[in-house]
Amino acid sequence: MKLKSAIIPLTAAIGLAFAGAAYAQEVVKIAHVGPLSGPNAHMGKDNENGARMAVDELNAKGFTIGGKKVKFELVGEDDASDPKQATAVATKLVDQKVSAVIGHLNSGTTIPASKIYSDAGIPQVSPSATNPKYTQQGFKTAFRVVANDAQLGAALGKYAVQKLGTKQIAVIDDRTAYGQGVAEEFAKGAQAAGGTIVGKQFTNDKATDFNAILTSIKSKKPDVVFFGGMDAVGGPMLRQMKQLGISAKFMGGDGICTGSLPGLAGDGLGDDQVVCAEAGGVDDAGKKGMDDFRAAYKKKFGIDVVYNAAYAYDATMTVADAMAKAGSADPKKYLPELAKISHKGVTGVIAFDAKGDIKDGSLTLYTYKGGQRTLLAVTK
């Protein structure tokens, strides 16, 4: 009797151990990293919501990899738009053995973190980092689902001169990798199209007082002020431009091209005053899919899309598609599939070039009327 009673618990323990191991293999961890605190938290949360929508849909469908049903777990982390915090978070995620990383949001955090993910062999797909340096480092794990600053800045610079008839242009950037990069590319594009840069100023991504730099710019009498940075700074800058009587058009990249800009700018945002470009966008054929996504997002979270949620959604779905094609969530096994993927997403077909940049990336130009973002054009 003693021998029998000893065997039963032992058998049960072995069974539980195998069951636990099987359960662990069924959970696939996908991380999202972005600013969930600080001035850009609204953008980071928006991207995280997009990734969460994808994970929830995959789990609801009973997604399978290699013939086995898996459960995706979204691991959300905050980098606060700070490069040091970003690398600390990246190291933490490597230790947690996540299978993929969706992020980071800012170029200034995405670039330093990418080295850590590359060394660990973990694929990283950014839904919003646009600085060209991110994919110029030669890391096979680095991908992005939006166009880069070279494309975006050049398109905006050309538009400023050829469509708006601009001759005199002032440029401000926030000294971040994103802000400085997109400002430099804009200046190149504007000058190539025949425009003149009459002044260059810089601030930082936490500044609130711009009177000194705007007063200097006002004396140059620019037709356009271009700002390389995010809406948390661009909005208050617009307010102060109005206070100083600067009537120039205000241009910027996707950092200011958000649904939050009107609230941040207040009465500083006049109709047709702002022209901005989003690193992405859909043509008429893709409009319904994007509209449906926005409606589903609002139903799920009770708020409108702020920034690049659809791109975070597509990035997550693309990673899952690559895992399914490889029959494995092991980064070493599915990375080759990710590199050659062709995934039909909400934002268009997701496919990457040899560097990891999106192929045929679209750009969407917007203005604001009555406090609402209004489409100007979609270009490539």
C-alpha positions in Angstrom: 0.0 0.0 0.0 2.8 2.4 0.8 4.5 1.7 -2.5 1.3 2.3 -4.5 0.5 5.5 -2.7 4.1 6.8 -3.4 3.8 5.9 -7.2 0.5 7.8 -7.7 1.7 11.2 -6.6 4.9 10.7 -8.6 2.9 9.9 -11.8 0.6 12.8 -11.2 3.6 15.1 -10.7 5.2 13.9 -14.0 1.9 14.5 -15.8 1.6 18.0 -14.3 5.1 18.8 -15.3 4.5 17.8 -18.9 1.2 19.7 -18.9 3.0 22.8 -17.6 5.7 22.5 -20.3 3.1 22.0 -23.0 1.2 25.1 -21.8 4.4 27.2 -21.8 5.0 26.2 -25.4 1.6 27.4 -26.4 2.1 31.0 -25.2 3.8 33.3 -27.7 5.1 36.6 -26.2 5.0 39.6 -28.5 6.2 42.9 -27.0 5.1 46.4 -27.7 7.4 49.3 -26.7 6.6 53.0 -26.8 6.2 56.0 -24.6 3.4 55.3 -22.1 4.5 58.3 -19.9 5.7 61.8 -20.7 4.5 64.2 -23.5 4.2 61.5 -26.1 2.3 59.0 -24.0 -0.9 59.5 -26.1 1.0 58.3 -29.2 2.6 55.4 -27.4 -0.7 54.2 -26.0 -2.3 54.5 -29.5 0.3 52.2 -31.0 0.0 49.8 -28.1 -3.8 49.7 -28.6 -3.2 48.8 -32.3 -1.0 45.9 -31.3 -3.5 44.8 -28.7 -6.3 44.8 -31.2 -4.3 42.4 -33.4 -3.4 40.1 -30.5 -7.0 39.9 -29.3 -8.2 39.1 -32.8 -5.6 36.4 -33.3 -6.5 34.8 -29.9 -10.2 35.0 -30.7 -9.6 33.2 -34.0 -7.7 30.3 -32.4 -4.6 31.1 -34.3 -2.4 28.0 -35.0 1.4 27.7 -35.7 2.7 24.4 -36.9 -0.7 22.9 -36.5 -0.9 23.8 -32.8 -3.2 26.4 -31.3 -1.3 29.2 -29.6 -2.1 32.0 -27.3 -0.4 35.4 -27.9 0.5 37.5 -24.9 1.2 41.2 -25.5 4.0 42.4 -23.2 3.7 46.2 -23.0 6.7 48.3 -21.9 7.2 52.0 -21.5 10.4 53.7 -22.9 9.1 57.3 -22.1 10.7 58.4 -25.4 14.1 58.2 -23.6 17.0 56.4 -25.3 18.4 55.1 -22.0 15.1 53.7 -20.8 14.6 52.2 -24.2 17.8 50.2 -24.0 17.0 49.1 -20.5 13.6 47.9 -21.6 15.1 46.1 -24.7 17.5 44.2 -22.4 14.6 43.3 -20.1 12.6 41.9 -23.1 15.5 39.9 -24.3 15.8 38.3 -20.9 12.0 37.5 -21.0 12.6 35.8 -24.4 9.9 37.5 -26.3 9.4 36.3 -29.8 9.1 39.7 -31.4 9.0 43.4 -30.6 6.6 45.9 -32.1 8.2 49.3 -31.7 9.7 51.5 -30.6 7.7 54.6 -31.5 10.4 57.3 -31.7 13.5 57.0 -33.9 15.6 58.2 -31.0 14.6 55.1 -29.0 14.2 52.6 -31.9 17.8 53.0 -33.1 19.7 52.3 -29.8 17.3 49.5 -28.9 17.7 47.8 -32.3 21.3 46.8 -31.6 20.2 44.9 -28.5 17.4 43.1 -30.4 19.8 42.3 -33.3 22.4 40.8 -30.9 19.6 38.6 -29.5 18.2 37.7 -32.9 14.8 39.0 -32.0 12.8 40.6 -34.9 11.8 44.2 -34.3 9.1 45.9 -36.5 8.6 49.6 -35.9 5.2 51.1 -36.8 6.4 54.7 -36.7 10.2 55.2 -36.5 11.2 57.0 -39.7 14.9 58.0 -39.4 16.7 56.3 -42.3 19.6 55.3 -39.9 17.4 52.6 -38.3 17.5 50.3 -41.3 21.0 51.5 -42.5 22.8 49.7 -39.7 22.7 46.3 -41.5 20.7 44.5 -38.8 18.7 41.6 -40.3 16.2 41.9 -37.4 15.1 45.6 -38.1 12.0 46.3 -40.1 9.5 49.2 -40.4 6.0 49.4 -42.0 6.1 53.1 -42.8 8.1 55.2 -45.3 11.3 56.9 -44.0 12.2 60.5 -43.5 14.2 60.7 -46.8 10.9 60.0 -48.6 8.7 62.0 -46.3 11.0 65.1 -46.0 11.7 65.2 -49.7 7.9 65.0 -50.5 7.1 67.8 -48.1 9.9 70.1 -49.3 8.8 69.6 -52.9 5.2 70.3 -52.0 6.1 73.5 -50.1 7.8 75.0 -53.1 5.8 73.6 -56.1 2.3 73.4 -54.7 2.3 76.2 -52.0 4.5 78.6 -54.0 6.9 79.0 -51.1 10.2 80.8 -51.5 11.3 81.7 -47.9 11.4 78.8 -45.4 12.4 78.7 -41.8 13.3 75.3 -40.2 13.0 74.3 -36.5 13.8 70.9 -35.0 13.7 69.4 -31.5 17.2 67.8 -31.7 15.8 64.3 -31.4 16.8 61.7 -34.0 13.4 61.9 -35.6 13.0 65.7 -35.5 16.4 66.6 -36.7 16.4 63.9 -39.4 13.0 64.9 -40.9 14.0 68.6 -40.8 17.2 68.0 -42.6 15.5 65.9 -45.3 12.8 68.6 -45.7 15.4 71.3 -46.1 17.2 69.2 -48.8 13.9 68.6 -50.6 12.8 72.3 -50.5 16.2 73.5 -51.7 16.3 71.0 -54.5 12.9 72.3 -55.6 14.1 75.9 -55.6 13.2 77.1 -52.1 15.5 79.1 -49.8 16.1 78.3 -46.1 16.2 81.7 -44.4 16.7 80.5 -40.9 17.4 77.4 -38.8 16.6 77.1 -35.1 16.3 74.3 -32.6 14.5 73.6 -29.4 14.0 70.3 -27.4 11.2 67.8 -27.1 10.1 69.0 -23.7 10.2 72.8 -24.3 7.2 75.0 -23.8 8.6 78.5 -24.5 9.5 79.4 -28.1 9.4 83.2 -28.0 13.1 83.7 -28.6 13.4 81.4 -31.6 10.1 82.5 -33.1 11.0 86.2 -32.7 14.3 85.5 -34.6 12.3 83.7 -37.3 9.7 86.4 -37.6 12.4 88.9 -38.6 13.2 86.6 -41.6 9.6 86.9 -42.9 9.2 83.3 -43.9 6.3 81.9 -46.0 6.6 78.6 -44.2 7.9 77.4 -40.8 8.8 73.7 -40.8 9.0 72.0 -37.5 10.7 68.6 -37.0 9.2 67.2 -33.8 6.1 65.9 -32.2 2.6 67.4 -31.6 3.2 68.0 -27.9 5.7 70.7 -28.8 4.2 71.7 -32.2 0.8 72.5 -30.8 2.1 75.1 -28.2 4.4 76.5 -30.9 1.4 77.2 -33.1 -0.2 79.1 -30.2 2.9 81.3 -29.7 3.2 81.9 -33.5 -0.3 83.4 -33.4 0.6 85.5 -30.3 3.6 86.9 -32.2 1.7 87.6 -35.3 3.5 85.0 -37.5 1.1 84.1 -40.3 3.4 81.7 -42.1 2.1 78.2 -42.9 3.3 75.5 -40.5 4.6 72.3 -41.9 5.8 69.1 -40.3 6.1 65.3 -40.6 3.9 62.6 -39.0 5.0 63.7 -35.5 2.6 66.6 -35.7 0.1 65.0 -38.1 -2.2 63.7 -35.4 -5.7 63.9 -34.2 -4.4 65.5 -31.0 -2.9 68.6 -32.7 -6.1 70.7 -32.7 -6.5 70.4 -28.9 -2.8 71.1 -28.3 -2.8 74.1 -30.7 -6.1 75.6 -29.7 -6.9 78.9 -31.4 -3.3 78.8 -32.9 -4.5 76.3 -35.5 -6.2 78.2 -38.4 -7.9 76.6 -41.4 -5.4 75.4 -44.0 -2.5 76.8 -41.9 -0.9 73.4 -41.3 0.4 71.0 -44.0 1.8 67.8 -42.7 2.6 64.3 -44.0 2.0 60.9 -42.5 4.5 58.2 -43.2 1.9 55.9 -44.7 -1.6 56.1 -46.0 -4.1 54.3 -48.2 -5.4 55.0 -51.7 -9.1 54.9 -52.5 -9.2 51.1 -52.8 -8.0 50.8 -49.2 -10.1 53.6 -47.7 -13.0 51.2 -46.6 -10.6 48.9 -44.8 -9.0 51.8 -42.9 -12.4 53.3 -42.1 -13.5 49.9 -40.7 -10.4 49.7 -38.6 -10.9 53.1 -37.1 -14.6 52.2 -36.3 -13.5 49.0 -34.6 -10.8 50.8 -32.7 -13.3 53.4 -31.4 -15.7 50.6 -30.4 -13.0 48.7 -28.5 -11.3 51.6 -26.8 -13.9 54.4 -26.8 -11.6 56.9 -28.4 -10.5 57.8 -31.9 -7.2 56.7 -33.5 -4.5 59.2 -32.5 -1.5 58.3 -34.6 -0.2 55.0 -36.1 -2.4 52.4 -34.4 -3.2 50.8 -37.8 0.5 50.3 -38.5 1.1 48.7 -35.1 -1.9 46.4 -35.9 -0.4 45.5 -39.3 3.1 45.0 -37.8 1.7 42.5 -35.3 -0.4 40.7 -37.9 2.6 40.5 -40.2 4.8 38.9 -37.5 2.0 36.3 -36.8 1.7 35.6 -40.5 5.5 35.0 -40.8 5.3 32.6 -37.8 2.5 30.7 -39.4 4.4 30.4 -42.7 7.5 29.1 -40.8 5.5 26.8 -38.6 7.3 28.2 -35.6 7.4 31.2 -33.2 11.2 30.8 -32.8 12.8 34.0 -34.1 15.6 32.0 -35.8 13.0 30.0 -37.8 10.5 32.7 -38.7 12.8 35.6 -39.4 13.6 34.4 -43.0 9.8 34.3 -43.6 9.4 37.8 -42.2 12.1 39.1 -44.5 10.3 37.9 -47.6 6.7 38.3 -46.4 3.9 39.7 -48.5 1.1 40.4 -46.1 -2.1 42.2 -47.1 -2.8 44.5 -44.2 -5.2 47.3 -43.3 -2.6 49.9 -44.5 -1.7 48.0 -47.7 0.6 45.2 -48.7 3.4 44.8 -46.1 6.6 43.7 -47.8 10.2 44.7 -47.1 13.3 45.5 -49.1 16.7 44.1 -48.4 17.3 46.8 -45.6 14.0 46.1 -43.9 12.2 49.2 -45.2 8.7 49.0 -46.5 8.4 48.5 -50.2 6.5 51.2 -52.1 5.8 53.1 -48.9 3.0 55.6 -49.2 2.9 59.2 -47.9 -0.3 61.1 -47.1 -0.5 64.8 -47.0 -3.1 66.5 -44.7 -4.2 70.0 -43.6 -6.7 71.0 -40.9 -10.1 72.6 -41.4 -12.5 73.4 -38.6 -10.2 71.5 -36.2 -10.4 68.3 -38.3 -7.6 66.7 -40.3 -8.4 66.9 -44.0 -6.8 64.8 -46.7 -4.8 66.6 -49.4 -3.1 63.8 -51.3 -1.7 60.3 -51.2 1.7 59.9 -52.9 4.6 57.4 -53.2 
